[in-house]
Amino acid sequence: MDKAKKVVVLPCSGIGKAYGALARETAYELAERVRPGVATLTCLPLLVINDPAARKLVTDHPVIAIDGCPKECARKSVEALGKKPAVSYQAIRFYTAHKDLKPEGVAQLNEAGQKLARIAADELAATVDRLAAEEAVAQVSKPAGSPTSSRPGVGATSTSEVCGDCGLEISDTADSKSALPAKEEL
């Protein structure tokens, strides 16, 4: 049994949208600066290709979904696995609470957007702490040897690559490989 208390942060992959960039930057701040070692990232593309390691991470730990728009792709991706995110946010919520910091930019947020991402991550710290504490209690109450996930197929661990966005190992299964373009095609 994995004793590490992890909280998965699943940000929006909204390409071309400032609030998608805000969701991603908030997730990076949370995992790298605010709660390293506790908050961990995964990305939507790995869930879309049904990567076993990403599925296991999401099904075995509490998830904070941070979406960039009302389509809520991050939240819906978690729900597609049969799990409800512990917490779900739309990035615009952070802007409406801090209207003086308007995020702009797509590939990289402007200075106001970067500051807003830092503030949002700081505000989410208590949520990460609460979820990690709840997970610790849940892990202690599980009988020794009990599975961490009841979903069939979750947990196959043959891996060979690492996702450049979230750092999660990408499974070496035929299904996940066929869904990705070859690096030469990119």
C-alpha positions as CSV (number, residue, x, y, z in Angstrom):
1,M,0.0,0.0,0.0
2,D,1.3,3.4,-0.9
3,K,1.7,5.4,2.3
4,A,2.3,8.7,0.5
5,K,-0.6,11.1,0.9
6,K,-1.2,12.5,-2.6
7,V,-3.8,14.8,-3.9
8,V,-4.0,14.8,-7.7
9,V,-4.4,18.2,-9.4
10,L,-6.0,17.9,-12.9
11,P,-5.8,21.2,-14.8
12,C,-7.6,22.2,-18.0
13,S,-5.8,21.6,-21.2
14,G,-7.6,24.5,-22.8
15,I,-5.4,25.6,-25.7
16,G,-5.7,29.2,-26.8
17,K,-7.6,30.4,-23.7
18,A,-6.2,32.6,-20.9
19,Y,-8.3,30.8,-18.3
20,G,-7.0,27.4,-19.5
21,A,-3.4,28.8,-19.0
22,L,-4.5,30.1,-15.6
23,A,-5.7,26.6,-14.6
24,R,-2.5,25.0,-15.7
25,E,-0.2,27.6,-14.1
26,T,-2.2,27.4,-10.8
27,A,-1.7,23.6,-10.9
28,Y,2.0,24.0,-11.5
29,E,2.3,26.5,-8.6
30,L,0.4,24.2,-6.3
31,A,2.4,21.1,-7.1
32,E,5.9,22.7,-7.4
33,R,5.8,25.6,-4.9
34,V,2.9,25.4,-2.5
35,R,2.6,21.6,-1.7
36,P,5.4,19.7,-3.4
37,G,5.3,16.0,-2.6
38,V,1.6,16.1,-1.7
39,A,0.0,17.8,-4.7
40,T,0.8,15.9,-7.9
41,L,-0.2,16.6,-11.4
42,T,-1.6,14.6,-14.2
43,C,-2.9,15.8,-17.6
44,L,-6.1,15.3,-19.5
45,P,-4.4,13.7,-22.6
46,L,-3.2,10.8,-20.5
47,L,-6.8,10.2,-19.3
48,V,-8.1,10.6,-22.8
49,I,-5.8,7.9,-24.1
50,N,-6.8,5.7,-21.2
51,D,-3.3,5.5,-19.8
52,P,-3.3,2.9,-16.9
53,A,-0.9,4.9,-14.7
54,A,-2.9,8.1,-15.1
55,R,-6.2,6.2,-14.4
56,K,-4.7,4.6,-11.3
57,L,-3.4,7.9,-10.0
58,V,-6.8,9.5,-10.4
59,T,-8.9,6.6,-9.1
60,D,-6.6,6.0,-6.1
61,H,-6.3,9.6,-4.8
62,P,-8.5,12.6,-4.2
63,V,-8.7,14.9,-7.2
64,I,-8.9,18.7,-7.6
65,A,-10.1,19.5,-11.1
66,I,-9.3,23.0,-12.3
67,D,-11.2,23.9,-15.5
68,G,-10.6,26.9,-17.7
69,C,-14.2,27.2,-19.1
70,P,-17.8,26.0,-18.5
71,K,-17.2,22.9,-20.6
72,E,-15.5,21.4,-17.5
73,C,-13.3,18.9,-19.4
74,A,-11.1,18.1,-16.4
75,R,-14.1,17.4,-14.1
76,K,-15.9,15.4,-16.7
77,S,-12.7,13.3,-17.5
78,V,-12.6,12.3,-13.8
79,E,-16.3,11.5,-13.8
80,A,-15.8,9.4,-16.9
81,L,-13.6,7.1,-14.8
82,G,-16.5,6.6,-12.4
83,K,-15.2,8.9,-9.8
84,K,-16.3,12.4,-8.7
85,P,-13.5,15.0,-8.1
86,A,-13.2,15.9,-4.4
87,V,-13.2,19.5,-5.5
88,S,-13.8,21.2,-8.8
89,Y,-13.1,24.8,-9.8
90,Q,-13.4,27.0,-12.8
91,A,-10.4,29.3,-13.1
92,I,-12.5,32.3,-13.6
93,R,-13.5,32.0,-9.9
94,F,-10.1,33.1,-9.0
95,Y,-10.3,36.1,-11.3
96,T,-13.7,37.2,-10.0
97,A,-12.2,37.1,-6.4
98,H,-9.2,39.2,-7.6
99,K,-10.5,41.5,-10.4
100,D,-7.3,43.6,-10.3
101,L,-5.4,40.7,-11.7
102,K,-6.7,40.0,-15.2
103,P,-5.0,37.0,-16.8
104,E,-3.9,37.5,-20.4
105,G,-1.9,35.3,-22.7
106,V,-2.0,31.8,-23.9
107,A,1.4,30.2,-24.1
108,Q,2.5,32.3,-21.1
109,L,0.4,34.3,-18.8
110,N,1.1,38.0,-18.3
111,E,2.5,39.2,-15.0
112,A,-1.0,39.7,-13.5
113,G,-2.0,36.2,-14.6
114,Q,1.1,34.7,-13.1
115,K,0.5,36.5,-9.8
116,L,-3.2,35.4,-9.9
117,A,-2.0,31.7,-10.3
118,R,0.3,32.1,-7.3
119,I,-2.6,33.5,-5.2
120,A,-5.0,30.8,-6.4
121,A,-2.4,28.1,-5.5
122,D,-1.9,29.6,-2.1
123,E,-5.7,29.7,-1.6
124,L,-6.0,26.0,-2.6
125,A,-3.3,25.0,-0.1
126,A,-5.8,24.4,2.7
127,T,-7.9,22.2,0.4
128,V,-4.9,20.1,-0.5
129,D,-4.0,19.7,3.2
130,R,-7.6,18.7,4.1
131,L,-7.8,16.2,1.3
132,A,-4.4,14.7,2.1
133,A,-5.4,14.3,5.8
134,E,-8.6,12.6,4.8
135,E,-6.7,10.3,2.5
136,A,-4.3,9.4,5.3
137,V,-7.2,8.5,7.5
138,A,-8.7,6.4,4.7
139,Q,-5.4,4.6,4.1
140,V,-5.0,3.7,7.8
141,S,-8.6,2.3,8.0
142,K,-8.0,0.0,4.9
143,P,-7.3,-3.7,5.8
144,A,-3.8,-4.8,4.9
145,G,-3.5,-6.1,1.4
146,S,-6.8,-4.5,0.2
147,P,-6.7,-3.1,-3.3
148,T,-6.5,0.6,-3.7
149,S,-8.8,0.5,-6.7
150,S,-11.7,-1.8,-7.5
151,R,-11.7,-0.8,-11.2
152,P,-10.6,-3.6,-13.5
153,G,-7.4,-2.9,-15.5
154,V,-6.4,0.0,-13.4
155,G,-2.8,-0.3,-12.3
156,A,-1.0,-2.0,-15.2
157,T,2.5,-0.5,-14.7
158,S,4.6,-1.3,-17.8
159,T,6.0,2.1,-18.6
160,S,8.6,3.5,-21.0
161,E,8.0,7.3,-21.4
162,V,7.3,10.3,-19.3
163,C,4.7,12.9,-20.1
164,G,6.4,16.3,-20.7
165,D,3.5,18.2,-19.2
166,C,2.7,16.4,-16.0
167,G,5.7,14.0,-15.5
168,L,3.6,10.9,-15.2
169,E,4.9,7.8,-16.8
170,I,3.1,6.8,-20.0
171,S,2.1,3.2,-20.2
172,D,3.6,1.0,-22.8
173,T,0.3,-0.4,-24.0
174,A,-0.8,-0.7,-27.5
175,D,-4.0,1.3,-26.9
176,S,-2.1,4.3,-25.5
177,K,0.6,4.2,-28.1
178,S,-1.8,4.1,-31.0
179,A,-3.6,7.2,-29.8
180,L,-0.5,9.3,-29.8
181,P,1.2,10.8,-33.0
182,A,4.8,9.8,-33.5
183,K,7.2,12.4,-32.3
184,E,8.3,13.0,-35.9
185,E,4.7,13.9,-36.8
186,L,4.6,16.7,-34.2
